[in-house]
Amino acid sequence: MAKTHVTTSINGEPQEFLCEPGDTLLDVLRNDLNMTGTKEGCGSGDCGACSVTLNGRLVCSCLVLGVEVEGAEVGTIEGVSSGDGLHVIQEKFLEHAALQCGICTPGIIVSTKALLEENPNPTEEEARYYLAGNLCRCTGYDKIIRAVMDSAETLRGGA
Amino acid sequence: MSEAQEFKYIGQRTVRPDGFDKVTGRAAYGADLTLPGMIWGKTLRSPHAHAKIRSIDISKAEAHPDVMAVATFKDFVTLQSESIAAGEGSADVLDLAKNCLADDKVLYHGHAIAAIAARTEQAAKDALSLIEVKYELLKPVMDVEDAMKEDAVVLHDDMFTAGYEEKPARASNIATRVEMKMGDVDAGFADADVIVEREFRTPTAHQGYIEPHACTVTYDEDGQSMIWCCTQGHFDVRTSTAKVLGMELSKLKVVASEIGGGFGGKTVIYQEPVALILSKKSGRPVKMVMDRDEVFIATGPTSAAKLKAKVGIKKDGTITAMQGWMAYEAGAFKGSPMMPGVMTMFTPYDCPNVLVEGFDVVVNKSKVAAYRAPGAPQAEYAAEMVINELAEKLGMDPIDLRLKNAAKEGTQTIYGPKLKKVGLVECLEAAKNSPHYQSALPEGQGRGLAAGFWFNVGGQSSVTVNMNTDGTGTIVEGSPDIGGSRASMQMMAAEVLQIEPKHLKPIIADTENLPYSQGTGGSRTTFATGMAVIEASEKVVAQVKERAAAVWNVTAEQVDYADGVVRNTAGEDSMTLAEVCKGAEKTGGQISGSANINARGAGPSFAVHICDVAVDQETGKVDVTRYTAIQDAGKAIHPGYVEGQLQGGAVQGIGWALNEEYIFNEDGVMENPGFLDYRIPLASDLPMIETIIVEVPNAFHPYGVRGVGESGIIPPLGAVGYAVGNAIDRKVEELPCSPPRVLALIQNG
C-alpha cells in the first residue's frame, strides 16, 4: 500500500514523514523519527506512557494515527526542556525522587505540563484524577504527586 | 561497623546521576535501540491452555516475500535436563528452552510456538497467520486443587513428586513437597487457650512493569553475538541464552538497557534466544518487543496459592504453636516460590513449635517468575490474618501481641540459623507511636495491621572504580539499576573517596567489561554491589596514599587521607586527590580499584504496615483512606529512594489485595490481558503513603545497609485484608477484595 506524506510540526519544528495508513503517531515518532522519549507500555490507551499533546490537547499517541497529525502541532517529551536547562517540572521530579525506573516519567511529565497549563492551582485530588491515565508501577504515586504540587506552586510564584 | 557513624554524604537526598536522561526522554530502554538493516520479530502463541502439537507447518510463512526467517523449537541445540542459575533461583535448561518455544506440547494460553522475522513489525505480525499448527486438545488444569487430585490430567508424564522418601509410583502435577518443623506443634496446641485456624486463597497476579519485554540482537558470521535487552541480570541472560543455543560465553555480549520496571519478572529469558536464532537465519539485526497482552499471558506472573494457617495462643498472648500448609502454582513448569513461602511464613514470631508443609504444583498457566519477595506475601498473609484474629479474640492490641512474640536477635528460625540483630521490635514500636496508629479510626472505616519478613540476599558483585586525571571517577558496576541504585553507589563511593558524589559517574557495564555479577534481585544491589563499591573505592584511597607517600619519600602509613586531600603526617606536604591523579603517570600509572566479591551477611528487613479503608456498602468498592509503611533499612543511603521502595512495595501490595487477578474462562484462556481489565492502582485510587524509616544497622555492611526493596510488598495483603474485614465485620479469606467479592461477603455474611 502506498505511504501517505504528512506535513506537521513537532515541538515547534516543521517535520515531514511518510507513513502507512495503519501506523500510529507513536510508531511514527519512535520508529520513523527516532524520537524514543515517548514510550509504549500498552498500545491500547490504558497506561499513558506515550502521552503527547496534539494541538495543545493531551492524547495517547498510540491512539492517534500518523496521518491524523497533518497540519497539527505535536508536543513530546523532547520539547519540554528548553536548550538551556530543564523545565521546572523536570527539576521537581528529580528533586522529589519522583521516578524509579523512569519508563512512565516522560508521559507523566507531558501530562503534568498539560495539567498545569489547564489548571495552575490544582488540588491534590485534581492532580490525582488528571494523572489517573498515567500508570506508574514503581512509586505508588506519592512522590509524583508531591513533585506535581511543588511544580505548580513554583510555576505560580515564579513565572 | 560502629553503632553511630558520622557520614559526610550518606543519608543525603542527592539528585540521581541518571535522572536527567530519564526526565528528558533521552534514556534508552529495551525497545529504544535501532540498528542499521534491522528487521522485526513477532511470536506465534498458543490459543489453547493445554494441547499436544501434532504438527507445525512453516512452509507458507517461509515462502512469503516479507518473511526473512522463521524459528521453532527445532532450532535449539539438543538439550539435556540440567539445573542452571536463572533469575532469583535455578531453572532446568530444558524447561527454559521449552518455555521460549514449545516442543511437543503447549502448556498455557500464550505459550510461544514459533517466531517470524520480517521487514516491519506489522509484516511479521501478519505473517504469523501463515504458520499452520495442528493441535490435539487436552483438558486444562487451572488450579492447585484440580492439579493435586489423584485422577488429575498430568502436564508432564515424567514428573514425579520430589520430597518423599520413596519415589512415587505415578507421575503427578506436584513437583515437590517440603516440610519444615521445629519443636512439637501438638504439644504446643495442647498448651494453647485459644486456637484459630483458617484457609486462604490468593490470586494469580502480575508484576505489572510498564515496559514490555524487549530486545535487539545481532549474530555475525563469526558467531559473535550481541543482545541489548531490558533485564535485571544481563550476566544471567548471557548464561541462559548461551546454554539453550550451545554457545561459548565469550561469543555472546549482553548489554543491559535502561529497564522500565522488573520486580523480579525480568530475571528470565523469553525472546532473547529466539531473536538470536532469527538473526542468525536472516543475517540481520532483529528487534522483538512484546505487546502488552503477551506480557500478561506469557511472562510473570506470581503464584496463585491456597494456604492454611493455624496458631495457638495463651490468654496472656504467648504464642504456643504455629502450623501452616501451602500449595503454590508454578505455572507450566516446576519452580514456584513455595520454599521461601514455607521459610518466611511464621518468621516474624519467636515460637518454639512450628510446622509448615508446602507443595510446588504445575498448572496450565505461564511459568511463574520471581515477584518482589517471591513467595512471602502469600504465606505471611495467611499468618498475619490469623494473628490479627487472635488479637481480636483476646481483646489485645495487635501491636502488643506482636511485641510479646516478636522475633529478635537469637530467635531460632525454622530454616536453620538463629536471627542476627533485626529491627522488628523497633518497627512495631515505631508503628505504635506513629501519627496514624495514634489517630482514631474514622467512623465506619476499618483498620488492619501486619508485619512482614524477608531474608534479603548478598551474592556476587563486581565493581571497578576508575579515576580520571582530574580527580573525578567512574564507578563501573554490573547491577542493572531499576530504582535509583546508581545514586546509592555514587554516594557510597563518595563517602570513601571524600569527594562530592557528582564527581563520580556510575555506569552499568556490559558482560564483556566486568566479571560476572548477579542480577538485581533479592534486595541485594545496595547491600552487595554497594559493598564492592566501598571496597574498590578503599583500594583507590590506598593507592592514592601510596603514590603520595612515594612522592614525599615516606611510608603510606605516614599519609592521611581526608576530605579529598592527602597529608604527610611526617611533614607539611599535602596534595588534593586531583593532584595525585594528575601525577599518576609519573608515580606508577593510572589509579583504579576493583572488587569482585561474594557478599555474605545480608541483613533481613522487617516491615510493619497500617491501613485504614472505607467500604462502599452498596458496591463493595474499597478505598484506602490512610496508609503507613514502616521498615528497617539498616542505614538509608538515599532516604528518598528508600521511601520510594517502601511506598512502591506498599502500593503493589494494595493492588494485589484489592483488585489484581488473572481471570480465566473455562478453557483456560486469560480474559483480562490488559491494563484496563487487570487493574493496577492509579494515582486517583490512593492517598499519600506515609513512611517511617527505622535504622537498625546490619553489622555485616560497612555502613549498616539492609536491602529494602522487597519486604514492603508483604504486609499489605494482611493489613488491607484485615482492614476490609474489620470495616464490614466479616472474615476475609480470599484475595483480592474486589468489589464483587466484598459485596458477596457483605450480602452473604
Interface residues (C-beta under 8 A of the other chain):
Chain A: E20 G22 R30 N31 N34 M35 T36 G37 T38 K39 E40 G41 C42 G43 S44 D46 C47 A49 T76 I77 E78 V80 S81 L86 Q90 F93 L94 E95 H96 A97 L99 Q100 C101 G102 I103 C104 T105 P106 I109 E125 A127 R128 Y129 L131 A132 N134 L135 C136 R137 C138 T139 G140 Y141 D142 K143 I144 I145 R146
Chain B: R13 V15 R16 D18 G19 F20 K22 V23 T24 G25 R26 A27 A28 Y29 A31 D32 T34 E121 Q122 Q207 G208 Y209 I210 E211 P212 E258 I259 G260 G261 G262 F263 V289 D291 R292 I482 G483 G484 H638 G640 Y641 E643 G644 Q647 G648 A650 V651 Q652 G674 F675 L676 I680 P681 L682 A683 S684 L686 M688 I689
